[in-house]
């Protein structure tokens, strides 16, 4: 099926307060989506019918969350009912760790919608528990803890830019540190922790996997070249099949302990190899500053 004949898309964005839903909505608008914020759950079926009848709304997004009274109880049934429509609906759940969310609330001086007169942490914990069933329903769980506002918007624009439809599939190659958590958005994950860690070499500790000295150290390890060959072989087999299925965006994640040395070097190498094969590649180093 060509992308021009696909069913209308409805992207539903929910998640924890302070996790970046507004920034995601604005980024979607920047790349051609029609976005509605804080639509009551009872009106979701009506909005779905409107999308089905309106060619100009073929890419629409809803932001829904606990600002609606009774949202955790009302929304799941409304979303499941979309399964009987002719829409391609998907649910994105945004979250972040408590420390990050508390910092964001402190910076904006906004009260948490579920905290009442109590501290924000109580509202965060209550909301996390209330939204647990919705999180299990999500097609994509995106942890924004280590995203800046600009990085989050760039991620959304590249993943959902409708203006590039018909173009090559975008492949995101992401390096990360396992101690900060596996990226929830990853389609494939490769673990590089079996390689010797440059962090334990004093002259290399403060460098990153993009530095030539670290690259030489890693390429001197006998296991690296076979590992790279096997990754490229597997990715070379999988990506054309994803593209054939109409995927427009795939994320490959490479992890090491801290996300500063081994994963960075391998992500750069994989990104360069995929570019040579004609893919539109974006390489990100999520944890390079903290690794």
N, C-alpha and C positions, 0 to 999 in steps of 0.2 A: 504494500500500500504506500503510495507516495505521501509525503507530508502534507501536500496541499489538500488531500482528500480525507485527512484525519478528522475524527469527531471534534467538536468544540472542546476546549480544555477549561477546566475549572480547578484552580489551585487554591486550596483552603489552608490558610496559615493560622496556626494557633501556638500555644506554648505558655511559658512562664512570663509573668509581668517583668519587664526590664530586660528581656532576652533579645530584643531587637526587631520585633515584628513591624514597627513603624518604619524602620530603616529598610527592611525587606520590601515592604509595600511601595515605598518611594522608588527604590531601585527597579522594581517591576514596572512601574509607570514610566520610568526613564527609557525602558526598552520595549514599550509598546503594549503593555497589558492594561486592561481596564480594571481598576481596583476599587473595592468598597470596604470601608472600615466599620467594624462593630455592628454588623447586620444581625438582628435577632434570629435565633435558631428557627423560629416559626416561619420566617420569611425565606429561608434557604431554598425550599422547593419552588417557591414563586420565582426567585432569582434564577434558578436552574431552567425553568420554563422560558424565561426571557432570553437567556443565552441561546437556547435551542432555536428560537425564532429569529435571532438577530445575527446576521453574518458578521457585522462589525464587532461583535463581542465574542469572537471565537477564542480569544485568550483573555480570560477573566480570573480575578483573584479576590478572595474574601479573607478579611482578618477578623477572627472571632476569638473571644477570650472571656475571662471571668468578670469583665465589666458588665456583662449581661447577667442579671439575677437568675439563678438557677441554671446557669450555663453547663456545668459538668453533667447535670442530669438530663438536660434537654437536647444537647447537641449530638450525642452519639446516634440516636435514632434518626435525627434529621439527616446526618451524613450517610448513614447506611441506606436510607431511602434513595439516595442519588444513584445507587447501583441499578435501579430500574429505569434510569434515564438514558438518553443517547449521548451523554457527556463522558469525556475522559477525565474523571475526577481523581485528584490525589491530595493527600493530607501531609503537610509539612509541620513538624513540631519543633519549635525552637526552645532551647534551654541553656542554662549556664550554671556554674557552680555557685554555692551560696556566697562565697567571698566576693566574687565578681558582681553578683546581683546587689549585694549590700553596698558595695562601692558605688555602683551606678545610682542607686537610690540616694546615697549620701551626696553625690555630686549634683543631682537634679533637685534634691530636697522635696521629692514627691512622696506622699504617703502610699504604702502598699494597699491595694484595694481590698485585701482580705485581712489586714492587720487590725482594723478598727482603731482603737486608741492605744493599742499595744505596740511593741517594737516590730520593726519590719521583718526581723527573722522569724517571728511567729507567723506572720502572713505568708512568707515564702514557704515555710514548711507545710502549712495548711494547703496552700495552692498546689504544691508539688504532689501531695497525697491525693487531692481532689482530682487532679488531671492525669493521674497514673493510668486509668483506663484509656484515655484519649491517646496517650503516648504509645500504648500498645497497638493502637489502630493505625499509627502513622506510617506512611510510605517512606518518609525521610525524616530522621532525627538529626537536627543540626545543633551542635554545641557551639555557642558563640563566645565562650569564655575567653578565648585567646585571639578573637578577631577585634581589630579596631573597626570603627564605623566605616572607614574607607575600604578596608579589606572585605568586610561583609557585603557592602554594596557592589564591589568588583566581582565577588563570587557570584552573587545573584545575577548581575548583568550578563556575565559570561555564560552562566548555566541556562538562563531563560530568555536570552535575547531572540525575539521572534523575527527580527529584521535579518537574521542570518539564515533563516530557513532555506533549505535547499543547498546550503554550503556544506563543507566537510564537517564531520563529527569532531567536536572539541574534546580533547583528552586532557584532563587535569592530572598532573603528577605531583603528589603531595608528600613532603617529608614530615615526619613527626617523631616525638619521643613517647615511648610506651609509658613512661612514668607520668605523663600528662593525659593519658587516655587515648584509645584508638579512635580516629575520626569516624563519627557515625555515618558520614556521607560517603565513605569509601566503598567502591564496588569490588575492589580487590585489594588485599593487604599482603605485603611481603615483609618478613622479619629478618633484619640484618644483624641482629645482636650476636650471632655466632662469630662474626669477624672481630679481630683484635680492636680494642677501643682506643682511638687516639687520645681520649681524655686522660689516659694514664701515662701519656708521654709528655713530660713537662714542656717541651718546646712546641708541642702541638695543641696543648689544652685550650688556649685562648683563641685559637684559629677556628675556622669552620670547614666543612666539607667542600667549600668552593675554593679554598686556598690550594695552590699548586703543591705545597709541602704535604698537606694532608692527602691530596690525591695520590701523590707518589708513594706515600706510606701505605695507603690502602691497596694500590695496584701491585705493591710488592708482596701481598699476601696471596698464596697459591689458590685459595678458595674463591677469590673475588671473581676472576674471569669466568670460571664455570657457572657461578651464580648469575652473573650478568647475562651469559648466553641463555641460560634456562629461563630467566625472566623474559627476555626478549622473544624467545621462542613461544612461550605461553601467551604473552601479550599479542604477538603476531598472529596467533591462531584465533584468539578470542575477539579482538577488536573488529575485524571484518564481519564477524557474525553479529556483533552488537549493531554495527552500522546497517547491516542487511535488515535487521528488525526495526529500523527506524529510530534508534537511539540517537540523540543529538549531543549527549554529554556523558562521559564516563570518567570516573575518578579512580586512579591508581595510587595507593598509599604505600610508602616505604618507611618502615619504622626501625629505630635503634633505641638505645636507652634514654638519651636526653634529647634526641632530635637535632644535634648540632654538627656531627661529623659524618658518620657512616651513611645515614639515611640521606643526608644532603648531597653527598657525592654521588650516590647511586641514583637519586632522583634526577640530578643534572644529567647523568649519563643516559638514563632511560629517556628523558625528554629530548635530548639531542638525537638519539637513535630514531625516535618516533617522528621527529621533524623531517629527518632524511627520507622517511617513508611517505611523506606528504600529509601527515595529520596536522591539524591545528592544535598546538600544544601550549598549555599553560603550566609552568612549574612554580609551585609554592613551597616555602619553607616555614611551616607553622610555628615551630618551637626553637628556631635557631638562636633566638635571643635569650631563651631561658635554659637551653641545654647545657 
